[in-house]
Amino acid sequence: MQMLEYLAEKPMRATELAERTSSKWATAHRTLAYLRDHGFVRRDEATGLHYVGRRLFAIGSSYLSEHPLFHTGEPLMRNAADRVGGFVQIAERDAYASIAIASVEPRNPVPSLSYANTYRPYPLHSGARGLVLLAFAPAEFSDAYIGHFTSVEDETAIGDGAALHTLLEETRASGVVATDQDITTATTATAAPVRNAEGVVVASASVVNGRRDGHDPVEVREVVLGLATSLSQLLGWRGKVAPR
């Protein structure tokens, strides 16, 4: 499983996988042979690099095929994208990262939004979609995340742990977060929490716009809050808010 997770990040050779998993060469070779034989991993004979295989993709895709938000939420996401001309995404937390499980692009492509990679994981503090998930995560998780927070050296990073703590408190208080230079310097984003029937935040709904596309921040905020509420209602939410 560790090998598959590492290969999901980038292609690797057997020696690198053995090193990353602290495995003996014979163990790594035997494991990779099994994964290749069963279609979970494929190997490029010319380069020696291993990649995620077709069978693993098929298994992973079944997660979305049964997901209550993946299909039923698409019309709501399309409506939001049309209203504000941005990328609309539903994201979930996976350990310390946010991963978009569904994405709807604007009908008129925006060059500054070409960065969007629906299934690419981003650190929770990078981008509005992740900040919402971090803000409404269990208190012990978000506190530990802040305690180990290290600013990423790029133009979009939050300065320090104290600034992150303040931003998360503001997000919980308002129920929405807006970021400038969201993941890239060319974009902005707004995100709000999606709750299940018990009131637990299980996802985030977000809209990403180009900084220079002339969108109205107030309208975007209203659209995102409306989308998050509608998606929550699809999951059976009726206004209850679960304690963190």
VENJOBEL-V513743 format. One record per residue. OMEGA is omega as a letter, one per 40 degrees, with the letter a starting at -180 (* if undefined). BURIAL is 1 if it has 16 or more other ideal C-beta (glycine too) atoms within 10 Angstrom, else 0. Layout:
BEGIN
omega=OMEGA burial=BURIAL
omega=OMEGA burial=BURIAL
END
This chain:
BEGIN
omega=i burial=0
omega=i burial=0
omega=a burial=1
omega=i burial=1
omega=i burial=0
omega=i burial=1
omega=i burial=1
omega=i burial=0
omega=a burial=0
omega=i burial=0
omega=a burial=1
omega=i burial=1
omega=a burial=0
omega=a burial=1
omega=i burial=0
omega=i burial=1
omega=i burial=1
omega=i burial=1
omega=a burial=0
omega=a burial=1
omega=a burial=1
omega=a burial=0
omega=i burial=1
omega=a burial=0
omega=a burial=0
omega=i burial=0
omega=i burial=0
omega=a burial=1
omega=a burial=0
omega=i burial=0
omega=a burial=1
omega=i burial=1
omega=i burial=0
omega=a burial=0
omega=i burial=1
omega=a burial=0
omega=a burial=0
omega=i burial=0
omega=i burial=0
omega=a burial=1
omega=i burial=1
omega=a burial=1
omega=i burial=1
omega=a burial=0
omega=a burial=0
omega=a burial=0
omega=a burial=0
omega=a burial=0
omega=i burial=1
omega=a burial=1
omega=i burial=0
omega=a burial=1
omega=a burial=1
omega=a burial=0
omega=i burial=0
omega=i burial=1
omega=a burial=0
omega=i burial=0
omega=a burial=0
omega=a burial=0
omega=i burial=0
omega=i burial=0
omega=a burial=0
omega=a burial=0
omega=a burial=0
omega=a burial=0
omega=a burial=1
omega=a burial=0
omega=a burial=1
omega=a burial=0
omega=a burial=0
omega=a burial=0
omega=a burial=1
omega=i burial=0
omega=i burial=0
omega=i burial=1
omega=i burial=1
omega=i burial=0
omega=i burial=0
omega=i burial=1
omega=i burial=1
omega=a burial=0
omega=a burial=1
omega=i burial=1
omega=i burial=1
omega=i burial=1
omega=i burial=1
omega=a burial=1
omega=i burial=1
omega=a burial=1
omega=i burial=1
omega=i burial=1
omega=i burial=1
omega=a burial=0
omega=a burial=0
omega=a burial=0
omega=i burial=1
omega=i burial=1
omega=i burial=1
omega=i burial=1
omega=i burial=1
omega=a burial=1
omega=i burial=1
omega=a burial=1
omega=i burial=1
omega=a burial=1
omega=i burial=0
omega=a burial=0
omega=i burial=0
omega=a burial=1
omega=a burial=0
omega=a burial=1
omega=a burial=1
omega=i burial=0
omega=a burial=0
omega=i burial=1
omega=a burial=0
omega=a burial=0
omega=i burial=0
omega=i burial=0
omega=i burial=1
omega=i burial=1
omega=a burial=1
omega=a burial=1
omega=a burial=1
omega=i burial=1
omega=a burial=1
omega=a burial=1
omega=i burial=1
omega=i burial=1
omega=i burial=1
omega=a burial=1
omega=i burial=1
omega=a burial=1
omega=a burial=1
omega=i burial=1
omega=i burial=1
omega=a burial=0
omega=a burial=0
omega=i burial=0
omega=a burial=0
omega=i burial=1
omega=i burial=0
omega=i burial=0
omega=i burial=1
omega=a burial=1
omega=i burial=0
omega=a burial=0
omega=i burial=1
omega=a burial=0
omega=i burial=0
omega=a burial=0
omega=i burial=0
omega=a burial=0
omega=a burial=0
omega=a burial=1
omega=i burial=1
omega=a burial=1
omega=a burial=0
omega=a burial=0
omega=a burial=1
omega=i burial=0
omega=i burial=0
omega=i burial=1
omega=a burial=1
omega=a burial=0
omega=i burial=1
omega=i burial=1
omega=i burial=0
omega=i burial=0
omega=i burial=1
omega=a burial=1
omega=a burial=0
omega=a burial=0
omega=a burial=0
omega=i burial=1
omega=i burial=1
omega=a burial=1
omega=i burial=1
omega=a burial=0
omega=a burial=1
omega=a burial=1
omega=i burial=1
omega=a burial=1
omega=a burial=0
omega=a burial=1
omega=i burial=1
omega=i burial=1
omega=i burial=1
omega=a burial=1
omega=i burial=1
omega=a burial=1
omega=i burial=1
omega=a burial=1
omega=i burial=1
omega=a burial=1
omega=i burial=0
omega=i burial=0
omega=i burial=0
omega=i burial=1
omega=a burial=1
omega=a burial=1
omega=i burial=1
omega=i burial=1
omega=a burial=1
omega=i burial=1
omega=i burial=1
omega=i burial=1
omega=i burial=1
omega=a burial=1
omega=a burial=0
omega=a burial=0
omega=i burial=1
omega=i burial=0
omega=i burial=1
omega=a burial=0
omega=a burial=0
omega=i burial=0
omega=i burial=0
omega=i burial=1
omega=a burial=1
omega=a burial=0
omega=a burial=1
omega=i burial=1
omega=i burial=1
omega=i burial=1
omega=a burial=1
omega=i burial=1
omega=a burial=1
omega=i burial=1
omega=i burial=1
omega=i burial=1
omega=i burial=0
omega=i burial=0
omega=i burial=1
omega=a burial=0
omega=a burial=1
omega=i burial=0
omega=i burial=0
omega=i burial=0
omega=a burial=0
omega=i burial=0
omega=i burial=0
omega=* burial=0
END
